[in-house]
Amino acid sequence: MPLDKPYLDVPGTTIFDAEQSRLGYHLNQFCMSLMKAANRERFKADERAYLDEWAMTEEQKQAVLARDLNRCIKAGGNIYFLAKIGATDGKSFQQMAGSMTGMTEEEYRDMMIGGGRSAEGNRVLGEDGTAQAHRQPQGRAGQKTTS
């Protein structure tokens, strides 16, 4: 039985929940393998051959090869695991985050220093209230309230 996921209406956001975790298990395990220098060397020597040792989907492998982190996230990747790919490539987390937003590292840094992305248009779909009609009010600790 699928769970109610009211958080799925946040624009441009993939929530790493249990379903995403299952989807990305092998992708994230591949990323963790990059913590060992020998594995990083093998990966850099022949990326495709190293990826083929993992039970990842072709979509996941192509996303890694393209260094498309947004695509990796949609395929079940967790940003904290995916950071290992960036580190293997000599990239900072800030550089990676910038690439995911379509900004340069400097633009991303300046946006974050300036307080981050505007909440306008980035809360939930239909901020006018139409998409929120199906949502139940939440009490403390996620308990549904009665009203």
N, C-alpha and C positions, 0 to 999 in steps of 0.2 A: 504494500500500500504506500503510494507516494506521500511524502510529508508536505504539508502546506508550507510554502516558501514565500512569504510576503516580501522578502528582501530581494526578490528577483527583478523588481521594477526600478532598481537604481541604475540610471543611465550609464553606460560604458563601464559597468562594474561586474566582474565575475567573482562571486563569493566562493572562497575555498571551503566547501562543506564536505560532509562524508562522501557524497556522490562524486565530487571533483577529486577527492583524495583517491577513491577507487579508480577513477578514470586515469589519473596521472601517476599511479603507483610506480610503474616501470620507468617513466620519464624522470620522476623525482629520485628514484634509486640511481639512475644513470648520473644525474647531477651530483649526488652524494659521492659517487665513485671518483669524481674529479678532485676530491679532497686529497687524494694520494698523488704524489708527483709522478710516479710511474704511469698511472692511468692518464694523467694530463698529457704526458709525452706521447702515449699511444694514440690518444684522441687527436692531438695536433698533427701527428704523423699521417693519419688516414682517418679522417672524421667518419666517413661513411662506413668503413669496415668496423670501427669501434662501435658505432651506433647499431650496426647489424647484430652485435653480440647481445643486445638487449631486446626484450619482448615488447618493444614499443610499437605503436601503430605507425604506418607510413606517414600519416599526417604529423605525428609528433616528431618523427625523424626529419621531415622536411622543414618543420618550424625551427628545429634546432639548427639545421644547416643554414637556414636563411637568417638566423639570429633574430627571428621575429618573436619577441618575448610576449607580445599580446596574444599571438597565435598559440604559443606554448601554454599560456595561462588558460585559454579557452579549451586546450587539449588536456587540462588537468594539472598543469604545472603550478607549483607554489613559488612565489617570488623569492622566498628565502632559499629554496633549493636552486632555482634558476640563477641566482647570484653567483653560483659556482662556475657557470658557463662564462659569465662576464669576467670573473676573476681569472679564469683560464686565458681569456683573451686580453688580460691586462686592463680591463675597464673598471672604473669605480661604480659604486651603486648609483651615484648621482648621474653618471653618464648613461647607465642603463635606464634609469627612470626617465631621463630626458628623451631617450630614443623611443620610449613607449608612449610619450605624449606628443611626439612629432616636433619637439623643441630641441634646440641645441642644449648642450650642458649648461651654458651660461644663461640662456633664457629660462631653463627649468630652475636653476639656482636662484635667479632673480625673482621668479614667481614665488618660490617657497619663502625667500627672505621677506617678500612683500605680503606674506600672510596666506599664501596658497591660492588654489583655484577658487573662484567665486562659487558660492553655493547656489546662486541663481541658475536654474536649469539643470542642476546636478543633484537634486534631492531625490525625487522619485518621478517617474513618468507621470505626466498630467498634473503638474504642481497646482493646477487650478482646482484640484480636489476630485476630478473624475476618476483617476486611477486609484485613488485611495479609498473609494467607496467600499471595496471588498475587504479592506483591512479592519481588523478588530482592534479596539483600543487595548493597550497593554498596561498592566499594572506593574507593581514591583517585581523584579526578577523574572520578567517575561510572562507573568501570570495574566491570563485574560481577565478583564474586568467585567462586571455585570452592570448594565445600566438600562 
